[in-house]
Amino acid sequence: MAVEIKSKTEIEKMRATCRLAASVLDHIAPFVVPGVTTGELDRICHEYIVRHGAYPSPLNYKGFPRSICTSVNEVVCHGIPGDRTLKAGDIVNLDITTTLDGYFGDCSEMFVVGGETTPEAKKLVDVTREALWLGIAEVGPNKRIGDIGAAIFEFANGRHGYGVVEAFCGHGIGREFHMAPQVSHVGKRGNGMRMKPGMTFTIEPMINLGTPHCDILADGWTAVTKDRKWSAQVEHTILVTEGGYEVLTMRESAWRPKWAA
């Protein structure tokens, strides 16, 4: 499948939708507190996105019933918002995708409910964030897609012993939600297509405390760790530039490593 190389005009549209998606994370952050339901977080995000002239991309996508994904603790990804009440110490991934002017922007972030969690869970979140950025650092013209996943796997599994999920991966994005190329988080160095300026794709590692394997619940969407140990995920949409990369979903408040500042 051919990979879409975006024009300057298309890149500007990608910047706009990605800025909006990232802003949703800032908007929702004050509401991620003990006692809130995931359904209430979904409602707040939905209203914000629509108010800004965009559409919440997950809503009705292949039958998904809500506007965002809320993945709590053992949920790896695609958690459906509903009646689940967040408790202090929970960790939750909020996955936001917006459609603005025909283009998709996709990002996600981890939130620690109540501000504190166990040392084990805190380390998991920290390692996942660092792993994402190590993958981002491998982006650039003529580099290989496989180098992204290799960097993530070497750090999260090789150094820390965590399970790196293989069942889900990053993806091209633009005029469609999911496009070529696929971006594995367990790639091999020197493998995969060469990146070219104008390509846009997501990097979104899912890192588990235990096994990398998942079960899909009866709703057909919610992926949970097979051993029910906790999982973390973070995501950015990336543009390959002539000189390296641009993180299209970056926002001022977002976590970034000191070496990438």
Salt bridges, closest charged atoms under 4 A:
GLU4 OE1 - LYS6 NZ 2.84
GLU4 OE2 - ARG175 NH2 2.69
GLU12 OE2 - ARG15 NH1 2.30
ASP26 OD1 - ARG251 NE 3.00
GLU40 OE2 - ARG43 NH2 2.64
GLU47 OE2 - ARG43 NH1 2.95
GLU74 OE2 - ARG84 NH1 3.55
ASP90 OD1 - LYS87 NZ 3.92
ASP101 OD2 - LYS13 NZ 2.73
ASP106 OD2 - HIS171 NE2 3.35
GLU109 OE1 - ARG129 NH2 3.35
GLU109 OE2 - ARG251 NH2 3.80
ASP126 OD2 - LYS122 NZ 2.87
GLU138 OE2 - ARG189 NH1 3.57
GLU154 OE1 - ARG189 NH2 3.04
GLU204 OE2 - HIS171 NE2 3.26
ASP215 OD1 - LYS226 NZ 2.54
ASP215 OD2 - ARG228 NH1 2.98
GLU246 OE1 - ARG15 NH2 2.85
